[in-house]
Amino acid sequence: MTASIRKKNTAFDYTVWFMMIVIMVLSVSPLLHTLSVSLSAQAKAEAGLVSLLPSEITLQSYKTIFDDGQFFKSAWVSVQRVVYTTGLSFLVTVLLAFPLSRDTKQFVLRNPFMWLLIFCMLFSGGLVPFYMVVNNMGLFDKMSALVLPSVVNVFNTILVINFFRSIPKEVEESAHMDGANPWQLLFRIFLPLSLPVLATVSLFVIVATWNEYLHGLLFIRDPEMMPLQTYLQSIFIKIDPTRMTSQEFIEASLVSNKTLNAAKIVLSLVPIVAIYPFLQRYFIHGIMMGSVKE
């Protein structure tokens, strides 16, 4: 019996490992293909001859992007945007989630506020009213137009609320017996115990803010304030021999929109890939604990 169970377990383990390897290959293959296209010669990429390995390796696509000083200006704008948005979103989410994690005896209006948040998450006024609000507030060409619309995230708030509600009541009662007020309870008890979910929602905000380009497209006209993703979306190859020197024409002919777009994707992934390993250990725990209660 034991030998039979062991064989079944071994077969199951092998099946799981095989499925995980297949999923890993399917997940990594598009990234490798994109990287290979960005490193390949224009003719090979356009002919569809690039698979998982680059063909006739060249860095011309990256050189085309880096040669424009606007790339570094836009990258700095995006870094500032991520820092401001993450900090403000962290503060607002915590201050919003803490009172809403209390029961109705402690916070009488908890349920109406929760329903209001859920309603706002499911329904919105649409793009035109959103544009009009930003315009009437005079936020065009300002960092505020890139930061403020992303500060309040209802989904992240609900995750933090559920995590706060999962903290044992005995911990809160002990803090009250020691004379802790609500602010001390939040900053000395709840926040230190909530690092997994706070790291998780911070990762969500960082990734979403870094990859967002529509707000820059709608609200930013000054190139000095254009975020990186919006700038990368605007790059494309124009070959006009009448306005180029011979050297510029040769360099432009070595790059296509296909290789350039692949290079954009690779460059936009670098910061997220660099940050994720530091927050990954909190990720699963934060998601699970933030979804177990109402």
GISULMO-V307657 format. One record per residue. N is the residue number from 1. RES is the residue in one small letter. D_LAST is the distance of its C-alpha to the last C-alpha in whole Angstrom. Layout:
BEGIN
N:RES:D_LAST ; N:RES:D_LAST
END
This chain:
BEGIN
1:m:43 ; 2:t:42 ; 3:a:44 ; 4:s:43 ; 5:i:39 ; 6:r:40 ; 7:k:41 ; 8:k:38 ; 9:n:36 ; 10:t:38 ; 11:a:38 ; 12:f:35 ; 13:d:35 ; 14:y:37 ; 15:t:35 ; 16:v:32 ; 17:w:34 ; 18:f:36 ; 19:m:33 ; 20:m:32 ; 21:i:35 ; 22:v:35 ; 23:i:32 ; 24:m:33 ; 25:v:36 ; 26:l:35 ; 27:s:33 ; 28:v:35 ; 29:s:38 ; 30:p:37 ; 31:l:37 ; 32:l:40 ; 33:h:42 ; 34:t:41 ; 35:l:42 ; 36:s:46 ; 37:v:46 ; 38:s:46 ; 39:l:49 ; 40:s:51 ; 41:a:54 ; 42:q:53 ; 43:a:56 ; 44:k:54 ; 45:a:50 ; 46:e:52 ; 47:a:53 ; 48:g:50 ; 49:l:52 ; 50:v:49 ; 51:s:47 ; 52:l:45 ; 53:l:48 ; 54:p:49 ; 55:s:53 ; 56:e:56 ; 57:i:53 ; 58:t:53 ; 59:l:51 ; 60:q:53 ; 61:s:49 ; 62:y:48 ; 63:k:51 ; 64:t:51 ; 65:i:48 ; 66:f:49 ; 67:d:52 ; 68:d:50 ; 69:g:50 ; 70:q:47 ; 71:f:45 ; 72:f:44 ; 73:k:44 ; 74:s:41 ; 75:a:40 ; 76:w:40 ; 77:v:38 ; 78:s:35 ; 79:v:35 ; 80:q:35 ; 81:r:32 ; 82:v:30 ; 83:v:31 ; 84:y:30 ; 85:t:27 ; 86:t:25 ; 87:g:26 ; 88:l:25 ; 89:s:22 ; 90:f:21 ; 91:l:22 ; 92:v:21 ; 93:t:17 ; 94:v:17 ; 95:l:19 ; 96:l:16 ; 97:a:13 ; 98:f:14 ; 99:p:15 ; 100:l:12 ; 101:s:10 ; 102:r:12 ; 103:d:12 ; 104:t:14 ; 105:k:17 ; 106:q:17 ; 107:f:16 ; 108:v:17 ; 109:l:17 ; 110:r:13 ; 111:n:12 ; 112:p:15 ; 113:f:15 ; 114:m:11 ; 115:w:13 ; 116:l:16 ; 117:l:14 ; 118:i:13 ; 119:f:16 ; 120:c:18 ; 121:m:16 ; 122:l:17 ; 123:f:21 ; 124:s:23 ; 125:g:27 ; 126:g:29 ; 127:l:31 ; 128:v:34 ; 129:p:32 ; 130:f:31 ; 131:y:34 ; 132:m:36 ; 133:v:33 ; 134:v:34 ; 135:n:38 ; 136:n:38 ; 137:m:36 ; 138:g:39 ; 139:l:37 ; 140:f:39 ; 141:d:40 ; 142:k:38 ; 143:m:36 ; 144:s:33 ; 145:a:33 ; 146:l:32 ; 147:v:30 ; 148:l:28 ; 149:p:27 ; 150:s:24 ; 151:v:23 ; 152:v:20 ; 153:n:18 ; 154:v:14 ; 155:f:13 ; 156:n:14 ; 157:t:13 ; 158:i:9 ; 159:l:10 ; 160:v:11 ; 161:i:9 ; 162:n:7 ; 163:f:10 ; 164:f:11 ; 165:r:9 ; 166:s:10 ; 167:i:13 ; 168:p:15 ; 169:k:16 ; 170:e:19 ; 171:v:20 ; 172:e:19 ; 173:e:21 ; 174:s:24 ; 175:a:24 ; 176:h:24 ; 177:m:27 ; 178:d:29 ; 179:g:29 ; 180:a:26 ; 181:n:25 ; 182:p:22 ; 183:w:24 ; 184:q:25 ; 185:l:22 ; 186:l:20 ; 187:f:23 ; 188:r:24 ; 189:i:21 ; 190:f:18 ; 191:l:20 ; 192:p:22 ; 193:l:19 ; 194:s:17 ; 195:l:20 ; 196:p:18 ; 197:v:16 ; 198:l:18 ; 199:a:21 ; 200:t:19 ; 201:v:18 ; 202:s:21 ; 203:l:23 ; 204:f:21 ; 205:v:22 ; 206:i:26 ; 207:v:26 ; 208:a:25 ; 209:t:27 ; 210:w:30 ; 211:n:30 ; 212:e:30 ; 213:y:33 ; 214:l:33 ; 215:h:33 ; 216:g:36 ; 217:l:38 ; 218:l:37 ; 219:f:37 ; 220:i:40 ; 221:r:43 ; 222:d:45 ; 223:p:45 ; 224:e:45 ; 225:m:41 ; 226:m:40 ; 227:p:37 ; 228:l:38 ; 229:q:36 ; 230:t:38 ; 231:y:41 ; 232:l:41 ; 233:q:40 ; 234:s:43 ; 235:i:46 ; 236:f:48 ; 237:i:51 ; 238:k:54 ; 239:i:58 ; 240:d:60 ; 241:p:64 ; 242:t:65 ; 243:r:63 ; 244:m:63 ; 245:t:65 ; 246:s:66 ; 247:q:64 ; 248:e:61 ; 249:f:61 ; 250:i:62 ; 251:e:58 ; 252:a:57 ; 253:s:58 ; 254:l:56 ; 255:v:53 ; 256:s:51 ; 257:n:48 ; 258:k:47 ; 259:t:47 ; 260:l:46 ; 261:n:43 ; 262:a:42 ; 263:a:43 ; 264:k:41 ; 265:i:38 ; 266:v:39 ; 267:l:39 ; 268:s:36 ; 269:l:34 ; 270:v:36 ; 271:p:34 ; 272:i:31 ; 273:v:32 ; 274:a:34 ; 275:i:30 ; 276:y:28 ; 277:p:30 ; 278:f:29 ; 279:l:25 ; 280:q:25 ; 281:r:24 ; 282:y:21 ; 283:f:20 ; 284:i:18 ; 285:h:17 ; 286:g:15 ; 287:i:14 ; 288:m:13 ; 289:m:11 ; 290:g:9 ; 291:s:8 ; 292:v:7 ; 293:k:4 ; 294:e:0
END
